[in-house]
Amino acid sequence: MYWENELETLNRTDLEKLQVKRLKNTIQSAMNSPYYGNLYKQMGLSADSVKSVADLQKLPFTVKQNLRDNFP
């Protein structure tokens, strides 16, 4: 039994397509943040630059100090 049969039984190719789509959506949303919008622009990163799950390596880590320095 699965909670979400369609999602939990996806083949590897379809799963990666879904992951890339969701990653692009997340990056697009983060671009609306002043901090991440500026950071991603400086890095040349956009939702369109993500082509595969391996592109997760392009994303910077967020550390506690980033959040402290950029708190609204």
C-alpha positions in Angstrom: 0.0 0.0 0.0 1.1 3.5 -0.7 -0.2 6.9 0.5 0.2 8.4 -3.0 0.4 5.5 -5.4 1.0 7.6 -8.5 4.0 9.4 -6.9 5.5 6.6 -4.9 5.6 4.2 -7.8 7.1 6.6 -10.4 10.0 5.2 -12.5 13.4 6.8 -12.1 13.1 9.0 -15.2 9.7 10.4 -14.3 10.7 10.9 -10.7 13.8 12.9 -11.7 11.6 15.0 -14.1 9.2 15.8 -11.2 12.1 16.6 -8.9 13.6 19.0 -11.5 10.3 20.7 -12.0 9.8 21.2 -8.3 13.3 22.4 -7.8 12.8 25.0 -10.5 9.6 26.1 -8.8 11.4 26.4 -5.5 14.2 28.5 -7.0 11.7 30.7 -8.8 10.0 31.3 -5.5 13.3 32.0 -3.7 14.1 34.6 -6.4 11.3 36.7 -4.9 13.2 37.0 -1.6 15.6 40.0 -1.5 18.4 37.9 -0.1 18.1 34.9 -2.4 17.2 37.0 -5.4 20.4 39.0 -5.1 22.5 36.0 -4.3 21.2 33.9 -7.2 21.7 36.8 -9.6 25.3 37.2 -8.4 25.8 33.5 -9.0 24.1 33.6 -12.4 21.6 31.0 -11.1 18.0 30.9 -12.3 15.2 28.4 -12.5 16.1 27.9 -16.2 19.7 27.0 -15.4 18.5 23.8 -13.6 18.5 20.9 -16.0 18.9 17.9 -13.7 18.9 16.8 -10.1 22.7 17.0 -10.2 22.3 20.8 -10.4 21.5 20.8 -6.7 25.3 21.2 -6.3 25.0 24.7 -7.8 22.8 25.9 -4.9 24.6 27.6 -2.0 24.2 26.3 1.6 22.4 28.6 3.9 24.0 29.0 7.3 22.6 30.6 10.4 24.6 33.8 9.9 23.0 34.3 6.5 19.6 34.3 8.2 20.8 36.7 10.9 22.4 39.1 8.5 19.4 39.3 6.2 16.4 39.2 8.6 13.7 41.6 7.4 
